[in-house]
Amino acid sequence: NAGVMQNPRHLVRRRGQEARLRCSPMKGHSHVYWYRQLPEEGLKFMVYLQKENIIDESGMPKERFSAEFPKEGPSILRIQQVVRGDSAAYFCASSGPLGATRDGYTFGSGTRLTVV
Amino acid sequence: DAKTTQPNSMESNEEEPVHLPCNHSTISGTDYIHWYRQLPSQGPEYVIHGLTSNVNNRMASLAIAEDRKSSTLILHRATLRDAAVYYCIPYRGSTLGRLYFGRGTQLTVWP
């Protein structure tokens, strides 16, 4: 029973490039959440998606960041024109329809983005 | 959202019990209390949650105060693998998925 799969595990991008982070939820889960953890800081909610819908993007920066969760395939967090301040660990979590009410969220191991 | 207060750090010896406290005095009556932990270089891991009654699972026990203003996560026998940051998170189902992670408690386990 594979858990939440995130790839790549590590990603290095030069300033101005695009970063694409992928998240495959647990089997049977159709709710995906993205969080960001800046160095030496706590995790911050970014966006909540269901299949083909963005439910809550109130934690997303207004520019350069976007997320999608298509009908087929993984959820993608895209960061355009990356800057050094985007360097962080990005975590994806998934859940069933009851959210965290019953069993909590399952998190992936994260993608560590380094912008050079 | 309810504010939480946890000690920045705690220490324990291996195979001893650990009691990790959390104050959440502004918690609402319908908020569950969730605990997650984050091992080094890993994503957060769900530990346990409860509403009013004490809860047990294979990982830990959760003791919730009668007035629900505080709770304690209990690791019955700490192992080296339990060294992690532990987060106490009030969770309201209506928040559509958001978990608010504070700074948590860094638990160090000594062999």
Interface residues (C-beta under 8 A of the other chain):
Chain A: V4 H31 Y33 Y35 G42 L43 K44 F45 Y48 I55 D56 G59 F91 A93 S95 L98 G99 A100 T101 D103 G104 Y105 T106 F107 G108 S109 G110
Chain B: Y32 H34 Y36 Q38 Q42 G43 P44 E45 Y46 V47 H49 Y91 G93 L96 G97 R98 L99 Y100 F101 G102 R103 G104
